[in-house]
Amino acid sequence: MQDVFVLEDFLRPLEEDHAHLMEERVYNTSAAIDTNDSFVSYVHWRDTTDSNVMAKEWGET
């Protein structure tokens, strides 16, 4: 049986790890479930203060 994950559970440690970058942060999140019921969550975050763009990918197969 596939485990179910809450997006907040991914964002919380992400925010703690990057707390110094959190000012003026814009989040764009998306999640998809493929035909094999594999859960993939992508969280892209952009630091609008200096235009640095970073991305983190989580996957459970």
Secondary structure by P-SEA (a helix, b strand, c coil): cbbbbbaaaaaaaaaaaacccccbbbbbbbbbbccccbbbbbbbbbcccccbbbbbbbbcc
